Amino acid sequence: QVQLVESGGGVVQAGGSLRLSCAASGRTIIPYPMAWFRQAPGKEREFVAGSASEEFKAVYADSVKGRFTFSRDNAKKTVFLQMNDLKPEDTAVYYCAAGPGDSSERLHSEHRYFNWGQGTQVTVSS
């Protein structure tokens, strides 16, 4: 088991930047998938960015490619999401997720993850 605590959310104007952090306590995160998801009001939760393990490159949703950067600091058991050029449509609650879940599922699937943080609100004003 791992406990996840997100931080770094807030209110920002369009075009601004935020950096989200997710601190894990408990076991190591090195061999496990880690990801960020988000859920906007009235919408389903969706994959934003993540990596299958410490050895694999990050993958991104098309909507955030070129603007968001996912990174892992395995020594500190922390993952980050650097969000640049934010848009109003990025407004959502952002969740950190940690595996292992169902390894047959794609990285974009919620079923790939076993532990979830409580979420942090990101609001982008136009």
N, CA, C and O atoms as a DFTB+ gen file, in Angstrom:
504 C
 N C O
     1  1       0.831      -1.194       0.000
     2  2       0.000       0.000       0.000
     3  2       0.867       1.245       0.000
     4  3       1.974       1.259       0.537
     5  1       0.342       2.270      -0.605
     6  2       1.021       3.557      -0.622
     7  2      -0.032       4.635      -0.434
     8  3      -1.139       4.554      -0.967
     9  1       0.339       5.629       0.326
    10  2      -0.550       6.775       0.514
    11  2      -0.038       7.932      -0.343
    12  3       1.165       8.186      -0.407
    13  1      -0.962       8.623      -0.995
    14  2      -0.597       9.693      -1.921
    15  2      -1.224      11.004      -1.467
    16  3      -2.407      11.060      -1.130
    17  1      -0.414      12.056      -1.464
    18  2      -0.907      13.379      -1.085
    19  2      -0.489      14.373      -2.151
    20  3       0.700      14.595      -2.379
    21  1      -1.494      14.978      -2.811
    22  2      -1.222      15.961      -3.848
    23  2      -1.148      17.369      -3.256
    24  3      -1.746      17.654      -2.219
    25  1      -0.419      18.222      -3.924
    26  2      -0.361      19.633      -3.560
    27  2      -0.003      20.441      -4.793
    28  3       0.422      19.896      -5.812
    29  1      -0.182      21.759      -4.682
    30  2       0.227      22.641      -5.758
    31  2      -0.900      23.208      -6.594
    32  3      -0.662      24.038      -7.472
    33  1      -2.121      22.774      -6.338
    34  2      -3.237      23.322      -7.098
    35  2      -3.513      24.762      -6.714
    36  3      -2.952      25.281      -5.749
    37  1      -4.384      25.402      -7.481
    38  2      -4.728      26.786      -7.188
    39  2      -5.465      27.415      -8.340
    40  3      -5.937      26.737      -9.253
    41  1      -5.556      28.740      -8.277
    42  2      -6.225      29.508      -9.320
    43  2      -5.165      30.270     -10.103
    44  3      -4.287      30.910      -9.523
    45  1      -5.257      30.195     -11.421
    46  2      -4.277      30.845     -12.286
    47  2      -4.983      31.386     -13.520
    48  3      -6.009      30.850     -13.938
    49  1      -4.448      32.421     -14.089
    50  2      -5.021      32.951     -15.322
    51  2      -4.573      32.124     -16.518
    52  3      -3.535      31.464     -16.482
    53  1      -5.359      32.169     -17.557
    54  2      -5.004      31.464     -18.788
    55  2      -3.623      31.904     -19.257
    56  3      -3.284      33.087     -19.231
    57  1      -2.840      30.923     -19.684
    58  2      -1.466      31.183     -20.084
    59  2      -0.462      31.026     -18.962
    60  3       0.744      31.036     -19.206
    61  1      -0.935      30.884     -17.745
    62  2      -0.059      30.740     -16.592
    63  2       0.414      29.309     -16.383
    64  3       0.140      28.419     -17.188
    65  1       1.127      29.112     -15.290
    66  2       1.720      27.814     -14.987
    67  2       1.447      27.417     -13.546
    68  3       1.291      28.265     -12.667
    69  1       1.395      26.128     -13.327
    70  2       1.336      25.544     -11.990
    71  2       2.170      24.264     -11.995
    72  3       2.352      23.622     -13.029
    73  1       2.671      23.915     -10.813
    74  2       3.392      22.653     -10.670
    75  2       2.736      21.844      -9.559
    76  3       2.720      22.253      -8.398
    77  1       2.201      20.700      -9.934
    78  2       1.579      19.813      -8.962
    79  2       2.612      18.807      -8.454
    80  3       3.482      18.357      -9.199
    81  1       2.498      18.469      -7.182
    82  2       3.351      17.454      -6.577
    83  2       2.483      16.372      -5.961
    84  3       1.368      16.628      -5.507
    85  1       3.015      15.165      -5.953
    86  2       2.327      14.036      -5.324
    87  2       3.369      13.279      -4.522
    88  3       4.267      12.651      -5.084
    89  1       3.242      13.344      -3.206
    90  2       4.173      12.674      -2.323
    91  2       3.609      11.334      -1.898
    92  3       2.473      11.244      -1.432
    93  1       4.413      10.293      -2.063
    94  2       3.994       8.946      -1.696
    95  2       4.653       8.537      -0.393
    96  3       5.845       8.772      -0.193
    97  1       3.895       7.937       0.475
    98  2       4.457       7.377       1.701
    99  2       4.174       5.877       1.708
   100  3       3.166       5.417       1.171
   101  1       5.065       5.143       2.314
   102  2       4.939       3.709       2.302
   103  2       6.008       3.113       1.413
   104  3       7.186       3.440       1.559
   105  1       5.621       2.253       0.503
   106  2       6.592       1.532      -0.310
   107  2       7.189       2.438      -1.392
   108  3       6.724       3.554      -1.624
   109  1       8.244       1.915      -2.050
   110  2       8.862       2.624      -3.163
   111  2       7.898       2.759      -4.328
   112  3       6.938       1.997      -4.442
   113  1       8.159       3.737      -5.196
   114  2       7.338       3.896      -6.396
   115  2       8.102       3.479      -7.652
   116  3       7.548       3.499      -8.751
   117  1       9.370       3.101      -7.492
   118  2      10.247       2.907      -8.645
   119  2       9.682       1.954      -9.693
   120  3       9.651       2.311     -10.870
   121  1       9.231       0.751      -9.316
   122  2       8.825      -0.194     -10.361
   123  2       7.359      -0.087     -10.772
   124  3       6.880      -0.891     -11.571
   125  1       6.650       0.891     -10.236
   126  2       5.205       0.923     -10.430
   127  2       4.768       2.079     -11.334
   128  3       5.420       3.121     -11.399
   129  1       3.647       1.864     -12.027
   130  2       3.110       2.977     -12.801
   131  2       2.630       4.086     -11.878
   132  3       2.063       3.835     -10.814
   133  1       2.869       5.309     -12.309
   134  2       2.392       6.497     -11.609
   135  2       1.784       7.413     -12.658
   136  3       2.268       7.484     -13.787
   137  1       0.734       8.105     -12.283
   138  2       0.062       8.940     -13.270
   139  2      -0.724      10.050     -12.600
   140  3      -0.988      10.035     -11.398
   141  1      -1.085      11.014     -13.437
   142  2      -2.026      12.059     -13.066
   143  2      -3.286      11.886     -13.908
   144  3      -3.216      11.675     -15.119
   145  1      -4.413      11.975     -13.260
   146  2      -5.715      12.019     -13.902
   147  2      -6.380      13.338     -13.501
   148  3      -5.930      14.017     -12.578
   149  1      -7.443      13.684     -14.198
   150  2      -8.210      14.864     -13.809
   151  2      -9.688      14.634     -14.082
   152  3     -10.069      13.844     -14.945
   153  1     -10.508      15.347     -13.320
   154  2     -11.950      15.258     -13.495
   155  2     -12.551      16.648     -13.429
   156  3     -12.482      17.324     -12.403
   157  1     -13.137      17.059     -14.530
   158  2     -13.820      18.341     -14.601
   159  2     -15.281      18.158     -14.188
   160  3     -15.802      17.045     -14.262
   161  1     -15.940      19.215     -13.762
   162  2     -17.345      19.100     -13.344
   163  2     -18.218      18.520     -14.444
   164  3     -18.192      18.987     -15.583
   165  1     -18.987      17.503     -14.098
   166  2     -19.901      16.890     -15.049
   167  2     -19.248      15.966     -16.049
   168  3     -19.913      15.477     -16.962
   169  1     -17.953      15.713     -15.897
   170  2     -17.242      14.847     -16.836
   171  2     -16.614      13.669     -16.120
   172  3     -16.449      13.681     -14.900
   173  1     -16.266      12.652     -16.890
   174  2     -15.592      11.499     -16.323
   175  2     -14.113      11.830     -16.067
   176  3     -13.534      12.724     -16.683
   177  1     -13.539      11.075     -15.142
   178  2     -12.127      11.249     -14.865
   179  2     -11.326      10.777     -16.081
   180  3     -11.657       9.757     -16.685
   181  1     -10.277      11.518     -16.440
   182  2      -9.492      11.189     -17.624
   183  2      -7.997      11.214     -17.309
   184  3      -7.529      11.931     -16.425
   185  1      -7.282      10.409     -18.063
   186  2      -5.830      10.325     -17.957
   187  2      -5.214      11.615     -18.468
   188  3      -5.653      12.171     -19.476
   189  1      -4.174      12.094     -17.750
   190  2      -3.444      13.285     -18.174
   191  2      -2.025      12.919     -18.593
   192  3      -1.603      13.236     -19.705
   193  1      -1.294      12.256     -17.711
   194  2       0.102      11.917     -17.992
   195  2       0.562      10.877     -16.986
   196  3       0.031      10.789     -15.879
   197  1       1.561      10.087     -17.384
   198  2       2.097       9.105     -16.468
   199  2       3.184       8.283     -17.104
   200  3       3.482       8.434     -18.289
   201  1       3.781       7.403     -16.307
   202  2       4.778       6.480     -16.832
   203  2       4.609       5.122     -16.167
   204  3       4.162       5.023     -15.024
   205  1       4.979       4.064     -16.915
   206  2       4.753       2.697     -16.446
   207  2       5.667       2.321     -15.294
   208  3       5.299       1.527     -14.428
   209  1       6.839       2.887     -15.291
   210  2       7.781       2.670     -14.192
   211  2       8.896       3.696     -14.342
   212  3       8.868       4.558     -15.221
   213  1       9.880       3.574     -13.454
   214  2      11.009       4.513     -13.490
   215  2      11.783       4.404     -14.798
   216  3      12.471       5.347     -15.190
   217  1      11.678       3.255     -15.482
   218  2      12.476       3.012     -16.686
   219  2      11.821       3.516     -17.973
   220  3      12.472       3.602     -19.014
   221  1      10.552       3.841     -17.898
   222  2       9.827       4.166     -19.115
   223  2       9.574       5.668     -19.225
   224  3       9.417       6.369     -18.225
   225  1       9.540       6.134     -20.460
   226  2       9.244       7.543     -20.725
   227  2       7.783       7.830     -20.416
   228  3       6.929       6.943     -20.437
   229  1       7.532       9.085     -20.134
   230  2       6.172       9.492     -19.841
   231  2       5.327       9.524     -21.106
   232  3       5.830       9.750     -22.206
   233  1       4.052       9.297     -20.926
   234  2       3.080       9.434     -22.012
   235  2       2.048      10.468     -21.588
   236  3       1.812      10.698     -20.402
   237  1       1.446      11.078     -22.588
   238  2       0.557      12.201     -22.310
   239  2      -0.737      12.097     -23.093
   240  3      -0.779      11.520     -24.180
   241  1      -1.781      12.658     -22.534
   242  2      -3.007      12.838     -23.297
   243  2      -2.750      13.865     -24.392
   244  3      -1.963      14.793     -24.207
   245  1      -3.412      13.698     -25.525
   246  2      -3.203      14.623     -26.642
   247  2      -3.498      16.066     -26.246
   248  3      -2.870      16.998     -26.748
   249  1      -4.444      16.238     -25.354
   250  2      -4.871      17.591     -24.992
   251  2      -3.816      18.368     -24.214
   252  3      -3.899      19.593     -24.115
   253  1      -2.821      17.671     -23.661
   254  2      -1.806      18.364     -22.845
   255  2      -0.405      18.244     -23.410
   256  3       0.531      18.816     -22.851
   257  1      -0.236      17.521     -24.498
   258  2       1.099      17.349     -25.089
   259  2       1.707      18.696     -25.444
   260  3       1.051      19.565     -26.018
   261  1       2.972      18.847     -25.089
   262  2       3.673      20.091     -25.382
   263  2       3.465      21.168     -24.336
   264  3       4.159      22.184     -24.349
   265  1       2.516      20.960     -23.426
   266  2       2.254      21.968     -22.389
   267  2       2.557      21.426     -20.981
   268  3       3.024      22.162     -20.112
   269  1       2.290      20.149     -20.775
   270  2       2.496      19.531     -19.458
   271  2       3.716      18.616     -19.501
   272  3       4.023      18.016     -20.531
   273  1       4.404      18.521     -18.368
   274  2       5.542      17.629     -18.251
   275  2       5.421      16.808     -16.970
   276  3       5.303      17.350     -15.871
   277  1       5.452      15.496     -17.140
   278  2       5.400      14.562     -16.019
   279  2       6.823      14.170     -15.637
   280  3       7.661      13.934     -16.507
   281  1       7.094      14.103     -14.337
   282  2       8.417      13.664     -13.897
   283  2       8.301      12.917     -12.571
   284  3       7.325      13.053     -11.834
   285  1       9.325      12.131     -12.301
   286  2       9.376      11.329     -11.078
   287  2      10.697      11.592     -10.373
   288  3      11.746      11.659     -11.013
   289  1      10.644      11.741      -9.050
   290  2      11.834      11.758      -8.210
   291  2      11.704      10.539      -7.307
   292  3      11.092      10.597      -6.241
   293  1      12.289       9.442      -7.756
   294  2      12.082       8.185      -7.042
   295  2      12.703       8.188      -5.656
   296  3      12.180       7.557      -4.737
   297  1      13.809       8.891      -5.500
   298  2      14.448       8.952      -4.188
   299  2      13.531       9.607      -3.162
   300  3      13.495       9.210      -1.998
   301  1      12.788      10.619      -3.614
   302  2      11.870      11.320      -2.723
   303  2      10.458      10.749      -2.786
   304  3       9.557      11.224      -2.094
   305  1      10.269       9.732      -3.617
   306  2       8.946       9.110      -3.786
   307  2       7.905      10.170      -4.110
   308  3       6.839      10.231      -3.498
   309  1       8.236      10.992      -5.073
   310  2       7.365      12.095      -5.464
   311  2       7.261      12.159      -6.970
   312  3       8.252      11.962      -7.673
   313  1       6.069      12.433      -7.472
   314  2       5.887      12.698      -8.888
   315  2       5.362      14.121      -9.044
   316  3       4.731      14.678      -8.146
   317  1       5.643      14.683     -10.205
   318  2       5.303      16.065     -10.458
   319  2       4.541      16.182     -11.780
   320  3       4.636      15.326     -12.659
   321  1       3.802      17.251     -11.880
   322  2       3.173      17.606     -13.143
   323  2       3.375      19.110     -13.335
   324  3       2.720      19.929     -12.691
   325  1       4.287      19.445     -14.227
   326  2       4.514      20.851     -14.557
   327  2       3.514      21.221     -15.649
   328  3       3.498      20.611     -16.718
   329  1       2.695      22.205     -15.379
   330  2       1.638      22.588     -16.307
   331  2       1.892      24.018     -16.779
   332  3       1.845      24.962     -15.990
   333  1       2.158      24.160     -18.056
   334  2       2.414      25.478     -18.650
   335  2       1.324      25.816     -19.652
   336  3       0.597      24.938     -20.117
   337  1       1.220      27.093     -19.980
   338  2       0.236      27.558     -20.954
   339  2      -1.149      26.994     -20.624
   340  3      -1.823      26.429     -21.485
   341  1      -1.549      27.154     -19.396
   342  2      -2.820      26.604     -18.947
   343  2      -3.995      27.273     -19.641
   344  3      -3.966      28.464     -19.952
   345  1      -5.035      26.470     -19.874
   346  2      -6.239      26.925     -20.555
   347  2      -7.447      26.707     -19.642
   348  3      -7.404      25.852     -18.758
   349  1      -8.510      27.463     -19.844
   350  2      -9.707      27.255     -19.012
   351  2     -10.201      25.817     -19.024
   352  3     -10.740      25.343     -18.023
   353  1     -10.028      25.120     -20.128
   354  2     -10.470      23.725     -20.198
   355  2      -9.602      22.774     -19.385
   356  3      -9.932      21.595     -19.260
   357  1      -8.503      23.265     -18.831
   358  2      -7.700      22.455     -17.919
   359  2      -8.252      22.475     -16.499
   360  3      -7.763      21.748     -15.634
   361  1      -9.257      23.295     -16.253
   362  2      -9.872      23.372     -14.937
   363  2     -10.460      22.027     -14.545
   364  3     -11.289      21.466     -15.261
   365  1     -10.021      21.515     -13.399
   366  2     -10.455      20.194     -12.946
   367  2      -9.835      19.917     -11.574
   368  3      -8.974      20.652     -11.091
   369  1     -10.303      18.842     -10.976
   370  2      -9.601      18.278      -9.825
   371  2      -8.588      17.282     -10.381
   372  3      -8.934      16.401     -11.168
   373  1      -7.344      17.432      -9.965
   374  2      -6.273      16.586     -10.456
   375  2      -5.921      15.549      -9.392
   376  3      -5.704      15.877      -8.226
   377  1      -5.870      14.298      -9.823
   378  2      -5.612      13.176      -8.929
   379  2      -4.308      12.484      -9.293
   380  3      -3.994      12.293     -10.468
   381  1      -3.567      12.115      -8.276
   382  2      -2.384      11.288      -8.444
   383  2      -2.787       9.823      -8.257
   384  3      -3.622       9.509      -7.409
   385  1      -2.195       8.936      -9.045
   386  2      -2.518       7.518      -8.971
   387  2      -1.245       6.692      -9.002
   388  3      -0.279       7.036      -9.682
   389  1      -1.259       5.598      -8.256
   390  2      -0.099       4.700      -8.187
   391  2      -0.522       3.263      -8.408
   392  3      -1.566       2.837      -7.915
   393  1       0.287       2.510      -9.150
   394  2       0.029       1.101      -9.333
   395  2       0.638       0.306      -8.198
   396  3       1.189       0.926      -7.288
   397  1       0.585      -1.008      -8.178
   398  2       0.130      -1.766      -9.346
   399  2      -1.360      -2.034      -9.304
   400  3      -1.946      -2.294      -8.253
   401  1      -1.940      -1.962     -10.467
   402  2      -3.326      -2.389     -10.606
   403  2      -3.325      -3.573     -11.547
   404  3      -2.534      -4.503     -11.388
   405  1      -4.208      -3.537     -12.523
   406  2      -4.301      -4.603     -13.505
   407  2      -3.271      -4.332     -14.604
   408  3      -3.447      -3.418     -15.409
   409  1      -2.205      -5.119     -14.637
   410  2      -1.116      -4.874     -15.580
   411  2      -1.519      -5.119     -17.035
   412  3      -0.784      -4.738     -17.946
   413  1      -2.669      -5.745     -17.267
   414  2      -3.133      -5.948     -18.639
   415  2      -3.800      -4.702     -19.202
   416  3      -4.056      -4.614     -20.403
   417  1      -4.078      -3.745     -18.334
   418  2      -4.742      -2.522     -18.767
   419  2      -3.712      -1.521     -19.296
   420  3      -2.543      -1.546     -18.911
   421  1      -4.174      -0.643     -20.185
   422  2      -3.324       0.427     -20.692
   423  2      -3.018       1.426     -19.597
   424  3      -3.736       1.511     -18.601
   425  1      -1.963       2.172     -19.781
   426  2      -1.567       3.182     -18.806
   427  2      -2.666       4.216     -18.613
   428  3      -2.769       4.823     -17.548
   429  1      -3.495       4.420     -19.650
   430  2      -4.541       5.429     -19.599
   431  2      -5.748       4.963     -18.779
   432  3      -6.632       5.762     -18.467
   433  1      -5.787       3.690     -18.436
   434  2      -6.954       3.142     -17.754
   435  2      -6.832       3.293     -16.246
   436  3      -5.760       3.081     -15.680
   437  1      -7.922       3.656     -15.602
   438  2      -7.921       3.762     -14.146
   439  2      -7.625       2.417     -13.492
   440  3      -7.107       2.369     -12.376
   441  1      -7.947       1.338     -14.174
   442  2      -7.757       0.000     -13.593
   443  2      -6.287      -0.385     -13.492
   444  3      -5.949      -1.395     -12.874
   445  1      -5.410       0.416     -14.098
   446  2      -3.983       0.154     -14.015
   447  2      -3.412       0.590     -12.667
   448  3      -2.256       0.312     -12.351
   449  1      -4.241       1.278     -11.876
   450  2      -3.759       1.894     -10.641
   451  2      -4.524       1.355      -9.448
   452  3      -5.686       0.964      -9.555
   453  1      -3.848       1.343      -8.312
   454  2      -4.431       0.752      -7.110
   455  2      -4.684       1.776      -6.026
   456  3      -5.614       1.631      -5.234
   457  1      -3.852       2.821      -5.987
   458  2      -3.978       3.833      -4.937
   459  2      -4.205       5.206      -5.572
   460  3      -3.663       5.515      -6.633
   461  1      -5.014       6.013      -4.902
   462  2      -5.363       7.339      -5.406
   463  2      -5.219       8.375      -4.291
   464  3      -5.475       8.101      -3.118
   465  1      -4.804       9.570      -4.696
   466  2      -4.785      10.678      -3.754
   467  2      -6.160      11.297      -3.627
   468  3      -7.122      10.858      -4.257
   469  1      -6.233      12.323      -2.801
   470  2      -7.520      12.960      -2.525
   471  2      -7.870      14.021      -3.560
   472  3      -9.012      14.478      -3.625
   473  1      -6.899      14.408      -4.360
   474  2      -7.137      15.390      -5.413
   475  2      -6.777      16.797      -5.000
   476  3      -6.819      17.149      -3.821
   477  1      -6.418      17.606      -6.002
   478  2      -6.129      19.020      -5.780
   479  2      -6.795      19.817      -6.902
   480  3      -6.714      19.443      -8.072
   481  1      -7.444      20.905      -6.540
   482  2      -8.214      21.681      -7.504
   483  2      -7.316      22.621      -8.296
   484  3      -6.490      23.338      -7.733
   485  1      -7.494      22.604      -9.605
   486  2      -6.831      23.560     -10.493
   487  2      -7.924      24.337     -11.218
   488  3      -8.781      23.749     -11.877
   489  1      -7.889      25.646     -11.093
   490  2      -8.866      26.500     -11.754
   491  2      -8.126      27.511     -12.621
   492  3      -7.267      28.252     -12.143
   493  1      -8.478      27.526     -13.906
   494  2      -7.851      28.436     -14.859
   495  2      -8.901      29.426     -15.328
   496  3      -9.911      29.042     -15.918
   497  1      -8.659      30.689     -15.064
   498  2      -9.614      31.735     -15.448
   499  2      -9.223      32.318     -16.795
   500  3      -8.047      32.399     -17.149
   501  1     -10.258      32.724     -17.539
   502  2      -9.999      33.264     -18.884
   503  2      -9.782      34.769     -18.837
   504  3      -9.552      35.392     -19.873
